[in-house]
Amino acid sequence: MRVSAIIVTFSQHDLLRTCLRSVQKAMEGIDGEIIVVDNASTDITAQVVTEEFPGVRLIRNPVNLYYTRAVNQGMRAAKGEYLYLLNDDTELEPGNIRELIRFMDDRPSCGVVGPALRGPDQSPQVSAQRFPTPLREVAGILGIAWTLRKAAWADGLQKRYPRPLGTERVDWVCGGALFTRRSLMESMGHHDEHYLFYCDDPDIGMRMLAAGHEVWYHPGTHVLHHHGLSTVKTPRKLRFDIIMTRSRRHYHGKFHGWLAMAAVEAAFGLAYGLRGLRRLLTGRREEARKHFKALLALFEANTLPPEERAAIDGYKQCAHNGLSERAPDRTTPPAATPMAR
């Protein structure tokens, strides 16, 4: 089998329906499969998949495992030579999958390729960036990168590439539409499950680089991306700033060491505190509240949030969902322990 398209979803039956139709269209004439991992949706998502898309393989989780654990389920169940990891708020153009297969076939050293992402109005979205190094993080949050954005000598401080990208090697591509080789993902242990979500895509880029494989951006084919809609129905109790903080800490601790991670977090704390104080003194209390809330999240992120605990506990019961058809592949998944604090 050539390709397995894997889509993680939660209570987005309307977006998922559109996504699946586009994937089926793009899969025509290709030996492939579509796998949907449903993270305990509370709407009619499962019914839509089973009734309207009988050829799609559905993996249903009794609890919301969020992204990394759920996409790992899909990857372990997949049979394709290539894996296409897609958000449920994406739409593929008809020739998208065929073009990405051709691209990878022509470049044996390429481990990941990302297509161009466009918004509903066809405006380009940032879908390839540089690695978030500690220097770039500090320069970004303290406003140094913005101040020096036009200085050529300070280009290395910018996370974004300074020009529109052609077909070229990049550091990492957006996980919303990520095309890769199944053999490589299996050898790397799939996604790092210490991330609930966020920072998992630059993590893939870093690991591909360390393993000697290339990451490419290919604007020769595009994907429509309704950015942000895939998480709009996420339970409100999930505090994205806390999850982002924990993911950022794990990323920098993993690749740059705890001292660099601490420096990044200190910069974020300083920036949030000063911005909150400045807005408070100028009478903009609502804006100040947002910055102080972000500052508080830095401290709250020191403890495991209930959403992450629920995902870890639930994963122990359903990690192997969808593997009944591939009995020889029933290996123990990577440890889903909380990151060191």
C-alpha positions in Angstrom: 0.0 0.0 0.0 1.3 3.4 -1.0 -0.2 5.8 1.5 -2.2 6.1 4.7 -4.0 9.3 5.5 -4.5 9.8 9.2 -6.9 12.3 10.7 -7.4 13.0 14.4 -10.7 14.6 15.2 -12.9 15.7 18.1 -16.5 16.8 17.6 -15.9 18.4 14.2 -18.2 16.3 12.0 -18.9 19.2 9.7 -15.2 19.9 9.0 -14.3 16.3 9.0 -16.9 15.5 6.3 -15.4 18.1 4.0 -11.9 16.9 4.8 -12.7 13.3 4.1 -14.4 14.1 0.8 -11.3 15.9 -0.4 -9.0 13.1 0.8 -11.0 10.5 -1.0 -10.9 12.6 -4.2 -7.1 13.1 -3.9 -6.7 9.3 -3.2 -8.5 8.2 -6.4 -6.3 5.8 -8.4 -3.9 5.4 -5.5 -3.5 2.3 -3.4 -4.2 3.9 0.0 -6.3 4.0 3.1 -7.9 6.6 5.3 -7.8 6.3 9.1 -9.9 8.6 11.4 -9.0 8.6 15.1 -12.0 9.9 17.0 -11.1 11.3 20.4 -14.3 10.6 22.2 -16.4 13.1 20.2 -19.6 14.3 21.8 -21.4 14.9 18.5 -22.3 12.7 15.5 -18.7 12.3 14.2 -18.6 8.5 14.5 -22.0 8.2 12.8 -20.9 10.5 9.9 -17.8 8.4 9.3 -19.5 5.0 9.5 -22.6 5.9 7.5 -21.2 8.4 4.9 -17.7 7.0 4.5 -17.9 3.2 4.9 -14.4 2.7 3.3 -12.8 4.9 6.0 -11.3 3.0 9.0 -12.5 4.5 12.3 -10.6 4.2 15.6 -12.8 5.3 18.5 -11.3 6.3 21.8 -13.5 6.4 25.0 -11.5 9.4 26.3 -9.9 12.4 24.6 -6.2 11.5 24.2 -5.5 14.8 22.4 -3.1 14.9 19.5 0.2 13.0 19.9 -1.2 9.9 21.5 -4.1 9.7 19.1 -2.0 10.2 15.9 0.4 7.6 17.2 -2.6 5.2 17.3 -3.3 5.9 13.7 0.3 5.5 12.6 0.7 2.2 14.4 -2.5 0.9 12.7 -1.4 2.2 9.2 -0.2 0.0 6.4 1.0 2.5 3.9 4.6 3.2 2.8 3.9 6.8 3.3 1.9 8.5 6.1 -0.1 11.7 5.6 -0.9 13.4 8.9 -3.8 15.8 8.5 -5.9 18.0 10.7 -9.6 17.7 10.3 -9.9 21.3 9.2 -7.9 20.7 6.0 -9.0 20.2 2.4 -6.8 18.7 -0.2 -6.7 19.7 -3.9 -7.3 16.7 -6.2 -3.7 16.0 -7.2 -2.2 16.7 -3.8 -1.4 13.1 -2.6 -0.1 12.0 -6.0 2.3 15.0 -6.2 3.6 14.4 -2.7 4.2 10.7 -3.4 6.1 11.7 -6.6 8.1 14.2 -4.6 9.2 11.7 -2.0 9.9 9.0 -4.6 12.3 11.3 -6.3 14.1 12.2 -3.0 15.1 9.2 -1.0 16.9 11.4 1.6 13.7 13.3 2.3 12.0 12.3 5.5 9.2 14.8 5.6 7.6 17.1 3.1 4.9 19.8 3.8 2.6 21.3 1.1 1.7 25.0 1.0 -1.1 25.9 3.3 -3.7 28.5 2.3 -6.6 30.0 4.2 -10.2 29.9 3.0 -9.6 33.2 1.2 -6.6 31.6 -0.6 -4.1 33.7 1.4 -0.9 31.9 2.2 -0.3 30.6 5.7 3.0 30.1 7.4 3.6 26.4 7.1 7.4 26.1 7.3 9.6 27.8 9.9 13.0 27.7 11.5 13.7 25.8 14.7 12.6 27.7 17.9 16.1 28.0 19.5 16.4 29.5 22.9 17.9 32.7 21.3 15.0 33.0 18.9 12.5 32.4 21.7 14.1 35.1 24.0 14.5 37.6 21.1 10.9 37.0 20.1 9.1 37.3 23.5 11.2 40.4 24.5 10.4 42.1 21.2 14.1 42.2 20.0 13.3 40.1 16.9 10.5 42.5 15.9 12.7 45.6 16.5 15.5 44.1 14.3 13.2 42.5 11.8 14.6 44.6 8.9 18.3 44.2 9.8 19.9 41.7 7.6 22.6 40.9 10.2 19.9 39.9 12.7 18.1 37.6 10.4 19.1 34.6 12.5 16.8 35.9 15.3 13.7 35.4 13.2 11.7 32.2 13.4 10.1 32.9 10.0 12.1 32.7 6.8 12.7 36.2 5.5 11.2 35.6 2.0 8.5 33.5 0.3 9.7 30.0 0.0 10.1 27.9 -3.1 10.6 24.2 -3.1 13.5 23.9 -0.7 14.8 22.4 2.5 13.5 23.8 5.7 13.8 23.2 9.5 10.3 22.0 10.0 6.8 22.0 8.5 3.3 22.4 10.1 1.9 19.2 11.5 -1.5 20.1 10.1 -0.5 18.6 6.7 2.7 16.5 7.1 3.7 13.8 4.6 6.4 11.3 5.8 7.7 7.8 5.5 6.1 5.2 7.8 9.5 3.3 8.3 11.1 6.5 9.6 8.3 7.3 12.0 8.4 3.8 13.3 12.2 3.9 13.7 11.9 7.2 15.6 9.2 5.9 17.9 6.5 8.1 16.3 5.5 11.3 18.0 6.9 12.2 21.4 3.9 11.8 23.7 5.3 14.2 26.3 3.6 16.8 24.2 -0.2 16.8 24.6 0.0 19.0 21.4 2.1 22.0 20.3 5.8 21.8 19.6 5.5 18.3 18.2 6.1 19.4 14.6 9.5 21.2 15.3 10.3 18.1 17.4 9.8 15.9 14.3 12.1 18.3 12.3 14.8 18.1 15.0 14.7 14.3 15.1 14.7 14.0 11.3 17.8 16.2 11.2 19.5 14.2 13.9 18.8 11.0 12.0 20.3 12.4 8.7 17.0 13.0 6.9 15.8 16.1 5.1 12.6 18.2 5.7 11.2 19.9 2.6 8.6 22.5 1.9 6.8 22.0 -1.5 4.5 24.8 -2.7 3.9 22.9 -5.9 0.7 21.6 -4.3 -1.4 23.1 -1.6 -3.9 22.4 1.2 -6.8 24.6 2.3 -6.5 25.1 6.0 -9.3 26.5 8.2 -6.7 27.4 10.8 -7.7 27.1 14.4 -11.1 25.4 13.8 -9.8 22.0 14.6 -9.4 23.0 18.3 -12.4 25.4 18.7 -14.6 22.7 20.2 -11.9 21.5 22.6 -13.3 21.5 26.2 -13.1 24.9 27.7 -11.4 23.6 30.8 -8.3 22.9 28.7 -6.1 25.9 29.2 -4.0 26.2 26.0 -1.4 28.6 27.6 -0.5 25.9 30.2 -0.3 23.2 27.6 1.8 25.4 25.4 4.1 26.2 28.3 4.6 22.6 29.2 5.3 21.7 25.5 7.8 24.5 25.1 9.6 23.5 28.3 9.8 19.9 27.2 11.1 20.9 23.7 13.9 23.1 25.0 14.8 20.8 27.8 15.0 17.9 25.4 17.1 19.6 22.7 19.0 22.4 24.5 19.2 21.4 28.2 17.5 22.6 31.3 19.6 25.8 31.7 18.5 27.0 28.2 14.9 26.0 29.0 15.1 28.0 32.3 16.4 31.1 30.5 13.5 30.9 28.0 10.9 30.6 30.7 12.5 33.5 32.6 12.3 35.7 29.5 8.6 34.8 29.1 7.9 35.6 32.7 9.7 38.9 32.5 7.8 39.9 29.3 4.4 38.9 30.7 5.0 40.8 34.0 6.3 44.0 32.4 3.6 44.1 29.8 0.9 43.5 32.3 2.3 46.2 34.6 2.5 48.7 31.8 -1.1 48.1 30.7 -2.3 48.3 34.2 -0.6 51.7 34.8 -2.1 53.0 31.5 -5.6 52.0 32.5 -5.9 49.0 30.1 -7.0 46.6 32.8 -8.5 43.9 30.5 -5.2 43.7 28.5 -3.2 43.6 31.7 -5.4 40.8 33.0 -4.5 38.7 29.9 -0.8 39.2 30.5 -1.0 38.4 34.2 -3.0 35.3 33.3 -0.2 34.2 31.0 2.3 34.9 33.8 0.3 32.7 36.2 0.2 29.9 33.6 4.0 29.7 33.9 3.6 28.6 37.5 0.5 26.5 36.9 2.5 24.6 34.3 4.7 23.2 37.0 2.0 20.7 37.9 0.3 18.1 35.7 -3.0 19.6 34.5 -6.1 17.3 34.8 -6.5 17.1 31.0 -3.0 15.6 30.6 -3.5 13.2 33.5 -6.8 12.0 31.9 -5.1 11.5 28.6 -2.3 9.5 30.2 -4.6 7.3 32.2 -7.0 6.8 29.3 -4.1 5.9 27.0 -3.3 2.9 29.2 -6.7 1.3 28.3 -6.9 2.2 24.6 -3.4 2.7 23.2 -3.8 -0.3 20.9 -7.2 0.6 19.5 -7.3 -0.2 15.8 -4.5 -2.8 15.9 -6.6 -5.9 15.7 -6.0 -6.2 12.0 -2.2 -6.0 12.5 -1.6 -8.4 15.3 2.2 -8.7 14.7 2.5 -5.0 15.3 1.1 -5.0 18.8 4.2 -3.5 20.5 4.2 -1.5 23.7 3.8 2.2 22.9 6.4 4.7 24.1 6.1 5.5 27.8 3.4 8.2 28.4 4.8 9.6 31.6 4.6 13.3 32.5 7.7 15.3 31.8 10.2 16.0 34.5 9.6 19.1 36.5 
